[in-house]
Amino acid sequence: MISKEDLKQVEGVKAFFANDISDARNEIDDLRSMDLDKDGTISESELAQIKYTQTRVKTADKIMEVFSTHPNMVKRIKRLSELS
């Protein structure tokens, strides 16, 4: 786990990251929930299942997304799966 001091050092450049590093722990948990067979990767079959299931995003995450520079990870992966 990253310390608060280390996080403060990169706070000014977090817009350059693909994900919001301040919320990394929650995003890792969200990604784990998408890995249905728990093998550490999100396979094509898992993406296909995600494509046709409803995205569940916590109310707090929905509110924070309005103010965030980074969309919710689960929603982004679902949108990408719909492109294939």
TITIFI-117365 format. One line per field, with one value per residue (C-alpha): residue number from 1; residue in three letters; chain; x negated, y negated, z. Coordinates in steps of 0.02 Angstrom, whole numbers, always signed. Example, Ala and Ser with C-alpha at 12.3 -4.5 7.8 and 13.67 -1.06 7.14 Angstrom:
num <- c(1;2) $
residu <- c(ALA;SER) $
chaine <- c(A;A) $
x <- c(-615;-684) $
y <- c(+225;+53) $
z <- c(+390;+357) $
# end
This chain:
num <- c(1;2;3;4;5;6;7;8;9;10;11;12;13;14;15;16;17;18;19;20;21;22;23;24;25;26;27;28;29;30;31;32;33;34;35;36;37;38;39;40;41;42;43;44;45;46;47;48;49;50;51;52;53;54;55;56;57;58;59;60;61;62;63;64;65;66;67;68;69;70;71;72;73;74;75;76;77;78;79;80;81;82;83;84) $
residu <- c(MET;ILE;SER;LYS;GLU;ASP;LEU;LYS;GLN;VAL;GLU;GLY;VAL;LYS;ALA;PHE;PHE;ALA;ASN;ASP;ILE;SER;ASP;ALA;ARG;ASN;GLU;ILE;ASP;ASP;LEU;ARG;SER;MET;ASP;LEU;ASP;LYS;ASP;GLY;THR;ILE;SER;GLU;SER;GLU;LEU;ALA;GLN;ILE;LYS;TYR;THR;GLN;THR;ARG;VAL;LYS;THR;ALA;ASP;LYS;ILE;MET;GLU;VAL;PHE;SER;THR;HIS;PRO;ASN;MET;VAL;LYS;ARG;ILE;LYS;ARG;LEU;SER;GLU;LEU;SER) $
chaine <- c(A;A;A;A;A;A;A;A;A;A;A;A;A;A;A;A;A;A;A;A;A;A;A;A;A;A;A;A;A;A;A;A;A;A;A;A;A;A;A;A;A;A;A;A;A;A;A;A;A;A;A;A;A;A;A;A;A;A;A;A;A;A;A;A;A;A;A;A;A;A;A;A;A;A;A;A;A;A;A;A;A;A;A;A) $
x <- c(+0;-65;-94;-5;-173;-214;-41;-63;-224;-132;+31;-16;-42;+102;+194;+62;+105;+234;+319;+342;+202;+294;+429;+317;+370;+554;+515;+413;+561;+677;+560;+552;+741;+735;+611;+745;+630;+504;+354;+283;+336;+497;+518;+619;+758;+765;+769;+914;+1008;+972;+1034;+1209;+1225;+1277;+1135;+1146;+1066;+1084;+1179;+1026;+923;+1054;+1048;+858;+851;+935;+786;+652;+533;+546;+706;+748;+639;+783;+882;+731;+699;+883;+882;+724;+802;+951;+836;+778) $
y <- c(+0;-172;-297;-464;-553;-459;-495;-681;-681;-626;-720;-858;-738;-617;-685;-598;-426;-314;-294;-406;-349;-418;-287;-144;-25;-38;-15;+141;+211;+169;+255;+409;+419;+420;+566;+699;+852;+764;+805;+628;+575;+518;+638;+614;+722;+616;+459;+533;+565;+388;+321;+390;+360;+205;+100;+81;-79;-140;-302;-383;-334;-409;-573;-576;-540;-707;-796;-676;-685;-496;-399;-248;-98;+26;-89;-117;+70;+101;-35;+39;+213;+144;+82;+257) $
z <- c(+0;-43;+96;+102;+86;-75;-142;-109;-211;-369;-337;-460;-605;-576;-729;-835;-763;-846;-677;-528;-414;-263;-290;-344;-204;-251;-435;-399;-302;-448;-571;-460;-464;-655;-654;-638;-638;-523;-634;-626;-801;-883;-1028;-1187;-1118;-960;-1067;-1166;-1004;-944;-1111;-1079;-893;-802;-734;-546;-484;-306;-281;-203;-356;-472;-378;-373;-560;-594;-515;-574;-720;-735;-774;-668;-718;-727;-841;-953;-973;-1009;-1144;-1221;-1221;-1314;-1454;-1497) $
# end
